[in-house]
Amino acid sequence: MGKAEKKHEKKRRTYKKTRLIAICILFSLVIVPSFPRYNCSSTKTIIYVDDDGGSDYTTIQEGIDAAKSGDTIFVYNGTYYENIVIEKTITLIGEDKKTTFIDGYSDEFNLIIRISANNVKISGFTIQNSKQNYYSSGIIINKSNCA
C-alpha cells in the first residue's frame, strides 16, 4: 500500500467515525426525547397539625381531610378532643405517645378512630376516654393491613 492509499484509508476511517458520531447525536436528539418520561420524584406530602396553631391545621381531622392517599400527617404534642374518620391510606404520626393524646371526650357514641381504608399506619399517640362497650371502642378497623 502506497503513501496515497494510506492517506485515503485514513480519511475513509475518519469519515466513518464522523458519520457514526453524527448518527449518535441525531439519535439522541430525535429518538430519545420521544421515549416516555417517568417522574420518579415523590408526590407524597407531610401535613402538620398543632392544636396551639402555627401549623397547617389545628385538628387532626382537618389534616386527614386535606391529605391525599399516601400522605403523612404529623401531629405535635397536645390533647386533641375529637373523633377521627380515616377513609384513605395515610400515615398518622404523633410527636410522642406520652404527650400526644386523642381524647374521645363525648358522652355519646364514643368511637375515637374509625378506619375504613387499607394500609393505614398510626403511631405515637395515647388514645383515651372511649366508652367501654364493643360498639364504642377506641378504634374500629373496617379494612385490613392497618398498623
CORDA-V674736 format. One record per run of one state. SS is the DSSP state (helix for helix, strand for strand, loop for the rest). FROM is the first residue (numbers start at 1). LEN is the number of residues. If there is no record, write none. Layout:
BEGIN
SS_FROM_LEN / SS_FROM_LEN
END
This chain:
BEGIN
loop_1_2 / helix_3_28 / loop_31_1 / helix_32_3 / loop_35_11 / strand_46_4 / loop_50_7 / strand_57_1 / loop_58_2 / helix_60_7 / loop_67_5 / strand_72_4 / loop_76_2 / strand_78_4 / loop_82_2 / strand_84_3 / loop_87_4 / strand_91_4 / loop_95_5 / strand_100_4 / loop_104_9 / strand_113_3 / loop_116_5 / strand_121_3 / loop_124_2 / strand_126_3 / loop_129_5 / helix_134_3 / loop_137_2 / strand_139_3 / loop_142_6
END
